[in-house]
Amino acid sequence: MGLGPIELLVLGFPGNRFTGGILPQIEALIDNGVITIVDALIVHKDDDGTLDIVELDQVDAGDDVSALSRFLDEGNGLISEEDVEEFAEALPPGSSAAALAFEHTWFKPLRDEIVDSGGILLADMRIPGIVVDEVLEAVAALEDE
């Protein structure tokens, strides 16, 4: 079978301050078979709003961001120009962002077993943690009333 579910994660770095602190966590997720990065790119927005889109294999080896390129399994163009335009709009001038398309590798054995046992996936939703937190806070507030 093909790839597992793919998710696009966009990480912003105001003031172009990428320190590399996330790299050990990304590496652990990859090493533990949780995710596989299947596409990635970097977007820089100058102070005047000009965009510079860079594929990871084009990043200068001296740049801290170049460390992300070692995690890229295979750049396959999953991140579209439309995706870039959408998240670049929200990027403040003088900032950068890393867009990572990753496969949920952990799901593949479960997916295969679902299919092999005659099942089908009826829904697949992602609820951001911040939304879950807000809902739980609202529920707690209602219970306190």
C-alpha positions as CSV (number, residue, x, y, z in Angstrom):
1,M,0.0,0.0,0.0
2,G,1.0,3.6,-0.4
3,L,1.7,6.4,2.1
4,G,-0.1,6.8,5.4
5,P,-2.1,10.0,6.2
6,I,-0.2,13.2,5.3
7,E,-0.2,16.4,7.4
8,L,1.2,19.8,6.6
9,L,2.7,21.6,9.6
10,V,3.9,25.2,9.2
11,L,6.2,26.5,11.9
12,G,6.8,30.3,12.0
13,F,9.9,32.0,13.3
14,P,9.4,35.7,13.9
15,G,12.5,37.7,13.3
16,N,14.0,34.8,11.4
17,R,15.1,33.2,14.7
18,F,15.4,29.5,14.1
19,T,17.7,28.0,16.7
20,G,17.4,24.3,15.8
21,G,15.9,23.5,19.2
22,I,13.1,21.4,17.6
23,L,15.5,19.2,15.6
24,P,16.1,16.6,18.4
25,Q,12.3,16.2,18.7
26,I,11.8,15.8,15.0
27,E,14.6,13.3,14.9
28,A,13.1,11.2,17.7
29,L,9.7,11.1,15.9
30,I,11.4,9.9,12.7
31,D,13.7,7.4,14.5
32,N,10.7,5.9,16.4
33,G,8.7,5.4,13.2
34,V,6.1,8.0,14.2
35,I,6.5,10.2,11.1
36,T,8.4,10.5,7.8
37,I,9.0,13.9,6.3
38,V,8.0,13.7,2.7
39,D,8.3,17.3,1.6
40,A,9.6,20.5,3.2
41,L,10.5,24.1,2.3
42,I,11.4,27.3,3.9
43,V,9.7,30.7,3.3
44,H,11.4,34.0,4.2
45,K,9.4,37.2,4.2
46,D,11.6,40.3,4.0
47,D,10.7,43.5,6.0
48,D,9.1,44.9,2.8
49,G,7.0,41.7,2.4
50,T,9.0,40.1,-0.5
51,L,8.8,36.3,-0.3
52,D,11.7,34.0,-0.9
53,I,10.7,30.3,-1.1
54,V,13.5,27.8,-0.7
55,E,13.5,24.0,-1.0
56,L,15.5,22.4,1.8
57,D,18.1,21.0,-0.7
58,Q,18.8,24.7,-1.7
59,V,19.5,26.0,1.8
60,D,23.1,27.1,2.5
61,A,24.9,24.4,4.5
62,G,25.9,27.0,7.1
63,D,22.3,27.9,7.8
64,D,20.7,26.4,10.9
65,V,17.7,25.5,8.9
66,S,19.9,23.3,6.7
67,A,19.8,20.7,9.5
68,L,16.2,20.1,8.6
69,S,17.2,18.7,5.2
70,R,18.7,15.6,6.7
71,F,15.3,14.6,7.8
72,L,13.7,14.9,4.4
73,D,12.9,11.4,3.1
74,E,12.1,12.5,-0.4
75,G,10.9,15.9,-1.6
76,N,7.9,15.0,-3.8
77,G,6.1,18.3,-4.3
78,L,3.2,17.7,-1.9
79,I,3.4,21.3,-0.7
80,S,1.7,23.3,-3.4
81,E,2.1,27.0,-4.4
82,E,-1.4,27.5,-3.1
83,D,-0.3,26.1,0.3
84,V,2.7,28.5,0.4
85,E,0.6,31.5,-0.6
86,E,-1.9,30.7,2.2
87,F,0.5,30.4,5.0
88,A,2.8,33.1,3.7
89,E,-0.1,35.6,4.0
90,A,-0.2,35.0,7.8
91,L,3.6,35.3,8.1
92,P,4.7,38.7,9.4
93,P,7.3,40.7,7.5
94,G,10.9,40.0,8.7
95,S,10.0,36.4,9.6
96,S,10.4,32.9,8.2
97,A,8.5,29.6,8.3
98,A,9.3,26.0,7.7
99,A,6.6,24.0,6.0
100,L,6.9,20.2,6.7
101,A,4.6,17.7,5.0
102,F,4.9,14.5,6.9
103,E,3.4,11.1,6.7
104,H,1.9,9.5,9.9
105,T,4.0,6.4,9.5
106,W,2.7,5.0,12.8
107,F,-0.7,4.6,11.2
108,K,0.4,2.3,8.3
109,P,0.3,-1.0,10.1
110,L,-3.1,-0.2,11.6
111,R,-4.4,1.0,8.2
112,D,-3.2,-2.3,6.7
113,E,-5.0,-4.3,9.4
114,I,-8.2,-2.3,8.9
115,V,-8.2,-3.1,5.2
116,D,-7.2,-6.7,5.7
117,S,-10.0,-7.3,8.1
118,G,-12.6,-5.7,5.7
119,G,-12.9,-2.4,7.5
120,I,-12.9,1.1,6.1
121,L,-11.9,4.4,7.5
122,L,-15.0,6.5,7.8
123,A,-13.5,9.7,9.2
124,D,-10.1,11.2,9.9
125,M,-10.1,14.5,11.7
126,R,-7.4,16.5,13.4
127,I,-8.3,18.7,16.3
128,P,-5.5,21.2,17.3
129,G,-4.5,21.0,20.9
130,I,-5.3,24.7,21.5
131,V,-8.9,24.0,20.4
132,V,-9.1,21.0,22.8
133,D,-7.8,23.1,25.6
134,E,-10.4,25.8,24.9
135,V,-13.2,23.2,24.8
136,L,-12.1,21.6,28.1
137,E,-11.8,25.1,29.8
138,A,-15.4,25.9,28.6
139,V,-16.7,22.5,29.9
140,A,-15.0,23.1,33.2
141,A,-16.5,26.6,33.5
142,L,-20.0,25.2,32.8
143,E,-19.5,22.5,35.5
144,D,-18.4,25.2,38.0
145,E,-21.7,27.1,37.4
